[in-house]
Amino acid sequence: MPSSSSLRTLQRRICSSRNLPGCRRYASHGHGPQYNEPTGYLFAEKPLPAGQKRKKEAWENVWYLGMYGTMGLAAVLLYYKPDTSIQAWALQEAKARMEARGEKPEH
């Protein structure tokens, strides 16, 4: 089994001689910052001068509508969800059997 250093050397030779998509490296390897540098501001937004309002970005209203609209729809669907518990089924089955025998189901 060849060592890992010899495999790396072989890969470098192959990739340097050909422009293959599998040979490209997309990692930065220390070129530039590794992450967004902290600015000390929430979401890296500087506070506005007094009397100015923050301008919303184009995607924000779509996000709010999608997020809270989905929550509202989920709440409505959960409220009107059919009761599929074993107790509800047993109650219906017991009533149906009592009516089939001619008895009046009383609660």
OpenMM code with the backbone's topology and positions (N, CA, C; nanometers):
from openmm import Vec3, app, unit

residues = "MET PRO SER SER SER SER LEU ARG THR LEU GLN ARG ARG ILE CYS SER SER ARG ASN LEU PRO GLY CYS ARG ARG TYR ALA SER HIS GLY HIS GLY PRO GLN TYR ASN GLU PRO THR GLY TYR LEU PHE ALA GLU LYS PRO LEU PRO ALA GLY GLN LYS ARG LYS LYS GLU ALA TRP GLU ASN VAL TRP TYR LEU GLY MET TYR GLY THR MET GLY LEU ALA ALA VAL LEU LEU TYR TYR LYS PRO ASP THR SER ILE GLN ALA TRP ALA LEU GLN GLU ALA LYS ALA ARG MET GLU ALA ARG GLY GLU LYS PRO GLU HIS".split()
positions = [
    Vec3(0.0856, -0.1177, 0.0000),
    Vec3(0.0000, 0.0000, 0.0000),
    Vec3(0.0898, 0.1236, 0.0000),
    Vec3(0.0710, 0.2126, -0.0970),
    Vec3(0.1554, 0.3324, -0.1027),
    Vec3(0.1216, 0.4283, 0.0120),
    Vec3(0.2196, 0.5067, 0.0499),
    Vec3(0.1976, 0.6010, 0.1598),
    Vec3(0.1114, 0.7176, 0.1116),
    Vec3(0.0572, 0.7907, 0.2065),
    Vec3(-0.0325, 0.9016, 0.1707),
    Vec3(0.0436, 1.0149, 0.1032),
    Vec3(0.1699, 1.0343, 0.1398),
    Vec3(0.2465, 1.1422, 0.0758),
    Vec3(0.2738, 1.1090, -0.0710),
    Vec3(0.2994, 0.9831, -0.1009),
    Vec3(0.3223, 0.9468, -0.2411),
    Vec3(0.1934, 0.9555, -0.3215),
    Vec3(0.0803, 0.9252, -0.2589),
    Vec3(-0.0480, 0.9410, -0.3286),
    Vec3(-0.0769, 1.0883, -0.3579),
    Vec3(-0.0459, 1.1759, -0.2602),
    Vec3(-0.0660, 1.3193, -0.2824),
    Vec3(0.0227, 1.3700, -0.3954),
    Vec3(0.1461, 1.3237, -0.3988),
    Vec3(0.2388, 1.3647, -0.5042),
    Vec3(0.1872, 1.3187, -0.6400),
    Vec3(0.1376, 1.1968, -0.6477),
    Vec3(0.0830, 1.1444, -0.7720),
    Vec3(-0.0394, 1.2251, -0.8161),
    Vec3(-0.1259, 1.2596, -0.7208),
    Vec3(-0.2445, 1.3384, -0.7543),
    Vec3(-0.2049, 1.4765, -0.8061),
    Vec3(-0.1042, 1.5391, -0.7429),
    Vec3(-0.0592, 1.6706, -0.7890),
    Vec3(-0.0055, 1.6643, -0.9307),
    Vec3(0.0700, 1.5586, -0.9622),
    Vec3(0.1246, 1.5450, -1.0983),
    Vec3(0.0117, 1.5304, -1.2000),
    Vec3(-0.0861, 1.4482, -1.1688),
    Vec3(-0.1974, 1.4252, -1.2612),
    Vec3(-0.2781, 1.5533, -1.2801),
    Vec3(-0.3053, 1.6203, -1.1696),
    Vec3(-0.3881, 1.7406, -1.1774),
    Vec3(-0.3149, 1.8567, -1.2429),
    Vec3(-0.1850, 1.8647, -1.2278),
    Vec3(-0.1119, 1.9748, -1.2900),
    Vec3(-0.1015, 1.9564, -1.4408),
    Vec3(-0.1027, 1.8327, -1.4864),
    Vec3(-0.0900, 1.8087, -1.6301),
    Vec3(-0.2252, 1.8180, -1.7010),
    Vec3(-0.3332, 1.8007, -1.6304),
    Vec3(-0.4666, 1.8044, -1.6914),
    Vec3(-0.5557, 1.8992, -1.6130),
    Vec3(-0.6510, 1.9583, -1.6806),
    Vec3(-0.7471, 2.0465, -1.6140),
    Vec3(-0.8762, 1.9690, -1.5905),
    Vec3(-0.8749, 1.8805, -1.4917),
    Vec3(-0.9899, 1.7958, -1.4633),
    Vec3(-1.0756, 1.8591, -1.3539),
    Vec3(-1.2092, 1.8454, -1.3642),
    Vec3(-1.2950, 1.9032, -1.2600),
    Vec3(-1.2723, 1.8406, -1.1232),
    Vec3(-1.2354, 1.7144, -1.1177),
    Vec3(-1.2126, 1.6488, -0.9896),
    Vec3(-1.0853, 1.6949, -0.9211),
    Vec3(-0.9993, 1.7652, -0.9930),
    Vec3(-0.8721, 1.8088, -0.9364),
    Vec3(-0.8796, 1.9491, -0.8762),
    Vec3(-0.9865, 2.0200, -0.8971),
    Vec3(-0.9971, 2.1558, -0.8441),
    Vec3(-1.0169, 2.1533, -0.6935),
    Vec3(-0.9571, 2.2478, -0.6272),
    Vec3(-0.9738, 2.2630, -0.4835),
    Vec3(-1.0505, 2.3921, -0.4602),
    Vec3(-1.1574, 2.3840, -0.3855),
    Vec3(-1.2408, 2.5012, -0.3617),
    Vec3(-1.2196, 2.5600, -0.2223),
    Vec3(-1.1305, 2.5059, -0.1440),
    Vec3(-1.1053, 2.5574, -0.0103),
    Vec3(-1.0140, 2.6794, -0.0197),
    Vec3(-1.0262, 2.7702, 0.0769),
    Vec3(-0.9485, 2.8938, 0.0696),
    Vec3(-0.8071, 2.8772, 0.1237),
    Vec3(-0.7854, 2.7904, 0.2184),
    Vec3(-0.6541, 2.7635, 0.2758),
    Vec3(-0.5851, 2.8887, 0.3277),
    Vec3(-0.6578, 2.9686, 0.4030),
    Vec3(-0.5960, 3.0825, 0.4682),
    Vec3(-0.5917, 3.2096, 0.3872),
    Vec3(-0.6460, 3.2113, 0.2690),
    Vec3(-0.6485, 3.3334, 0.1892),
    Vec3(-0.7728, 3.4122, 0.2272),
    Vec3(-0.7571, 3.5172, 0.3028),
    Vec3(-0.8713, 3.5982, 0.3456),
    Vec3(-0.9216, 3.5526, 0.4810),
    Vec3(-1.0208, 3.6220, 0.5330),
    Vec3(-1.0716, 3.5863, 0.6662),
    Vec3(-1.1440, 3.4525, 0.6634),
    Vec3(-1.1314, 3.3774, 0.7706),
    Vec3(-1.1941, 3.2470, 0.7801),
    Vec3(-1.3416, 3.2571, 0.8147),
    Vec3(-1.3852, 3.3687, 0.8670),
    Vec3(-1.5237, 3.3889, 0.9050),
    Vec3(-1.5510, 3.5387, 0.9016),
    Vec3(-1.6754, 3.5763, 0.9165),
    Vec3(-1.7083, 3.7182, 0.9216),
    Vec3(-1.6557, 3.7756, 1.0520),
    Vec3(-1.5684, 3.8715, 1.0412),
    Vec3(-1.5092, 3.9314, 1.1599),
    Vec3(-1.6179, 3.9974, 1.2444),
    Vec3(-1.6134, 3.9821, 1.3775),
    Vec3(-1.7145, 4.0448, 1.4622),
    Vec3(-1.7016, 4.1968, 1.4600),
    Vec3(-1.8153, 4.2644, 1.4482),
    Vec3(-1.8154, 4.4108, 1.4449),
    Vec3(-1.8623, 4.4697, 1.5768),
    Vec3(-1.9260, 4.3881, 1.6608),
    Vec3(-1.9785, 4.4396, 1.7859),
    Vec3(-2.1223, 4.4860, 1.7729),
    Vec3(-2.1775, 4.4818, 1.6510),
    Vec3(-2.3155, 4.5242, 1.6276),
    Vec3(-2.4017, 4.4026, 1.5993),
    Vec3(-2.5290, 4.4106, 1.6364),
    Vec3(-2.6213, 4.3017, 1.6112),
    Vec3(-2.6414, 4.2859, 1.4612),
    Vec3(-2.6206, 4.1675, 1.4093),
    Vec3(-2.6307, 4.1347, 1.2666),
    Vec3(-2.5386, 4.2214, 1.1817),
    Vec3(-2.4329, 4.2751, 1.2399),
    Vec3(-2.3335, 4.3580, 1.1715),
    Vec3(-2.3955, 4.4826, 1.1090),
    Vec3(-2.5053, 4.5318, 1.1659),
    Vec3(-2.5679, 4.6554, 1.1183),
    Vec3(-2.5347, 4.7666, 1.2151),
    Vec3(-2.4757, 4.8721, 1.1641),
    Vec3(-2.4423, 4.9852, 1.2495),
    Vec3(-2.5711, 5.0592, 1.2868),
    Vec3(-2.5774, 5.1137, 1.4087),
    Vec3(-2.6971, 5.1869, 1.4475),
    Vec3(-2.7146, 5.3123, 1.3621),
    Vec3(-2.8396, 5.3415, 1.3293),
    Vec3(-2.8698, 5.4578, 1.2466),
    Vec3(-2.8649, 5.5846, 1.3306),
    Vec3(-2.8406, 5.6971, 1.2658),
    Vec3(-2.8468, 5.8234, 1.3383),
    Vec3(-2.9887, 5.8488, 1.3894),
    Vec3(-3.0011, 5.9327, 1.4889),
    Vec3(-3.1312, 5.9615, 1.5493),
    Vec3(-3.2273, 6.0180, 1.4451),
    Vec3(-3.3505, 5.9677, 1.4467),
    Vec3(-3.4538, 6.0166, 1.3558),
    Vec3(-3.4639, 5.9402, 1.2253),
    Vec3(-3.3752, 5.8485, 1.1976),
    Vec3(-3.3823, 5.7716, 1.0735),
    Vec3(-3.4389, 5.6330, 1.1022),
    Vec3(-3.5186, 5.5823, 1.0066),
    Vec3(-3.5741, 5.4479, 1.0187),
    Vec3(-3.4906, 5.3522, 0.9360),
    Vec3(-3.4843, 5.2310, 0.9816),
    Vec3(-3.4127, 5.1271, 0.9094),
    Vec3(-3.4914, 5.0884, 0.7851),
    Vec3(-3.4249, 5.0787, 0.6720),
    Vec3(-3.4902, 5.0400, 0.5474),
    Vec3(-3.4880, 4.8877, 0.5370),
    Vec3(-3.6065, 4.8293, 0.5160),
    Vec3(-3.6153, 4.6835, 0.5022),
    Vec3(-3.5566, 4.6397, 0.3692),
    Vec3(-3.5003, 4.5209, 0.3706),
    Vec3(-3.4517, 4.4639, 0.2456),
    Vec3(-3.5678, 4.3948, 0.1750),
    Vec3(-3.5511, 4.3650, 0.0467),
    Vec3(-3.6610, 4.3134, -0.0351),
    Vec3(-3.7109, 4.1773, 0.0128),
    Vec3(-3.6265, 4.0942, 0.0689),
    Vec3(-3.6653, 3.9591, 0.1064),
    Vec3(-3.7362, 3.9526, 0.2403),
    Vec3(-3.7292, 4.0574, 0.3204),
    Vec3(-3.7811, 4.0494, 0.4569),
    Vec3(-3.9321, 4.0302, 0.4624),
    Vec3(-4.0083, 4.1039, 0.3814),
    Vec3(-4.1540, 4.0877, 0.3841),
    Vec3(-4.1954, 3.9488, 0.3374),
    Vec3(-4.1264, 3.8953, 0.2388),
    Vec3(-4.1564, 3.7608, 0.1907),
    Vec3(-4.1289, 3.6599, 0.3018),
    Vec3(-4.0209, 3.6802, 0.3750),
    Vec3(-3.9866, 3.5889, 0.4844),
    Vec3(-4.0924, 3.5945, 0.5938),
    Vec3(-4.1331, 3.7154, 0.6334),
    Vec3(-4.2351, 3.7281, 0.7378),
    Vec3(-4.3665, 3.6629, 0.6944),
    Vec3(-4.4079, 3.6875, 0.5716),
    Vec3(-4.5322, 3.6295, 0.5214),
    Vec3(-4.5223, 3.4769, 0.5190),
    Vec3(-4.4123, 3.4247, 0.4705),
    Vec3(-4.3963, 3.2794, 0.4639),
    Vec3(-4.3870, 3.2161, 0.6010),
    Vec3(-4.3126, 3.2775, 0.6915),
    Vec3(-4.2930, 3.2193, 0.8242),
    Vec3(-4.4218, 3.2212, 0.9053),
    Vec3(-4.4802, 3.3386, 0.9197),
    Vec3(-4.5996, 3.3487, 1.0037),
    Vec3(-4.7242, 3.2955, 0.9336),
    Vec3(-4.7287, 3.3020, 0.8013),
    Vec3(-4.8392, 3.2412, 0.7281),
    Vec3(-4.8406, 3.0900, 0.7442),
    Vec3(-4.7225, 3.0297, 0.7388),
    Vec3(-4.7118, 2.8854, 0.7582),
    Vec3(-4.7501, 2.8463, 0.9003),
    Vec3(-4.7085, 2.9282, 0.9983),
    Vec3(-4.7476, 2.8986, 1.1371),
    Vec3(-4.8989, 2.9083, 1.1545),
    Vec3(-4.9605, 3.0085, 1.0944),
    Vec3(-5.1063, 3.0229, 1.1033),
    Vec3(-5.1781, 2.9069, 1.0374),
    Vec3(-5.1309, 2.8669, 0.9198),
    Vec3(-5.1917, 2.7536, 0.8501),
    Vec3(-5.1762, 2.6256, 0.9316),
    Vec3(-5.0605, 2.6055, 0.9914),
    Vec3(-5.0390, 2.4863, 1.0740),
    Vec3(-5.1321, 2.4866, 1.1945),
    Vec3(-5.1536, 2.6034, 1.2549),
    Vec3(-5.2434, 2.6119, 1.3703),
    Vec3(-5.3866, 2.5765, 1.3301),
    Vec3(-5.4327, 2.6270, 1.2161),
    Vec3(-5.5688, 2.5966, 1.1694),
    Vec3(-5.5820, 2.4480, 1.1376),
    Vec3(-5.4828, 2.3926, 1.0697),
    Vec3(-5.4890, 2.2500, 1.0351),
    Vec3(-5.4862, 2.1617, 1.1600),
    Vec3(-5.4077, 2.1994, 1.2591),
    Vec3(-5.4044, 2.1205, 1.3820),
    Vec3(-5.5345, 2.1319, 1.4602),
    Vec3(-5.5982, 2.2485, 1.4545),
    Vec3(-5.7237, 2.2676, 1.5265),
    Vec3(-5.8345, 2.1802, 1.4673),
    Vec3(-5.8387, 2.1728, 1.3333),
    Vec3(-5.9436, 2.0967, 1.2654),
    Vec3(-5.9011, 1.9548, 1.2294),
    Vec3(-5.7938, 1.9072, 1.2860),
    Vec3(-5.7445, 1.7720, 1.2600),
    Vec3(-5.8472, 1.6700, 1.3093),
    Vec3(-5.8745, 1.5650, 1.2326),
    Vec3(-5.9704, 1.4646, 1.2790),
    Vec3(-5.9161, 1.3890, 1.4004),
    Vec3(-6.0074, 1.3481, 1.4876),
    Vec3(-5.9688, 1.2744, 1.6075),
    Vec3(-5.9493, 1.1282, 1.5698),
    Vec3(-5.8273, 1.0810, 1.5763),
    Vec3(-5.7966, 0.9424, 1.5380),
    Vec3(-5.7485, 0.8607, 1.6574),
    Vec3(-5.7856, 0.9018, 1.7761),
    Vec3(-5.7415, 0.8286, 1.8946),
    Vec3(-5.8195, 0.6973, 1.9076),
    Vec3(-5.7642, 0.6048, 1.9806),
    Vec3(-5.8282, 0.4745, 2.0009),
    Vec3(-5.9567, 0.4904, 2.0829),
    Vec3(-5.9591, 0.5879, 2.1740),
    Vec3(-6.0784, 0.6099, 2.2559),
    Vec3(-6.1956, 0.6572, 2.1692),
    Vec3(-6.1701, 0.7478, 2.0755),
    Vec3(-6.2773, 0.7963, 1.9880),
    Vec3(-6.3297, 0.6824, 1.9006),
    Vec3(-6.2398, 0.5983, 1.8496),
    Vec3(-6.2831, 0.4857, 1.7673),
    Vec3(-6.3657, 0.3876, 1.8504),
    Vec3(-6.3205, 0.3593, 1.9732),
    Vec3(-6.3921, 0.2637, 2.0580),
    Vec3(-6.5307, 0.3149, 2.0939),
    Vec3(-6.5440, 0.4447, 2.1180),
    Vec3(-6.6751, 0.5028, 2.1495),
    Vec3(-6.7704, 0.4890, 2.0305),
    Vec3(-6.7223, 0.5205, 1.9119),
    Vec3(-6.8065, 0.5065, 1.7924),
    Vec3(-6.8443, 0.3599, 1.7694),
    Vec3(-6.7494, 0.2708, 1.7874),
    Vec3(-6.7761, 0.1288, 1.7671),
    Vec3(-6.8775, 0.0763, 1.8688),
    Vec3(-6.8639, 0.1205, 1.9941),
    Vec3(-6.9573, 0.0764, 2.0981),
    Vec3(-7.0980, 0.1282, 2.0691),
    Vec3(-7.1092, 0.2529, 2.0263),
    Vec3(-7.2416, 0.3086, 1.9928),
    Vec3(-7.3037, 0.2324, 1.8761),
    Vec3(-7.2231, 0.2040, 1.7744),
    Vec3(-7.2746, 0.1326, 1.6570),
    Vec3(-7.3215, -0.0074, 1.6954),
    Vec3(-7.2487, -0.0788, 1.7803),
    Vec3(-7.2879, -0.2136, 1.8220),
    Vec3(-7.4130, -0.2113, 1.9088),
    Vec3(-7.4226, -0.1089, 1.9973),
    Vec3(-7.5420, -0.0986, 2.0820),
    Vec3(-7.6655, -0.0684, 1.9978),
    Vec3(-7.6510, 0.0184, 1.8979),
    Vec3(-7.7648, 0.0489, 1.8097),
    Vec3(-7.8017, -0.0729, 1.7264),
    Vec3(-7.7029, -0.1539, 1.6864),
    Vec3(-7.7306, -0.2739, 1.6083),
    Vec3(-7.8082, -0.3764, 1.6911),
    Vec3(-7.7841, -0.3820, 1.8221),
    Vec3(-7.8578, -0.4722, 1.9093),
    Vec3(-7.9931, -0.4153, 1.9492),
    Vec3(-8.0164, -0.2884, 1.9178),
    Vec3(-8.1441, -0.2258, 1.9523),
    Vec3(-8.1425, -0.1523, 2.0859),
    Vec3(-8.0267, -0.1393, 2.1455),
    Vec3(-8.0186, -0.0670, 2.2720),
    Vec3(-7.9946, 0.0812, 2.2432),
    Vec3(-8.0356, 0.1631, 2.3387),
    Vec3(-8.0148, 0.3055, 2.3243),
    Vec3(-7.8839, 0.3423, 2.3984),
    Vec3(-7.7830, 0.3927, 2.3228),
    Vec3(-7.6565, 0.4289, 2.3891),
    Vec3(-7.6746, 0.5534, 2.4754),
    Vec3(-7.6441, 0.5411, 2.6034),
    Vec3(-7.6559, 0.6550, 2.6942),
    Vec3(-7.5191, 0.6871, 2.7512),
    Vec3(-7.4998, 0.8095, 2.7757),
    Vec3(-7.3739, 0.8572, 2.8334),
    Vec3(-7.4013, 0.9127, 2.9672),
] * unit.nanometer
topology = app.Topology()
chain = topology.addChain("A")
for resn in residues:
    res = topology.addResidue(resn, chain)
    for name in ("N", "CA", "C"):
        topology.addAtom(name, app.Element.getBySymbol(name[0]), res)
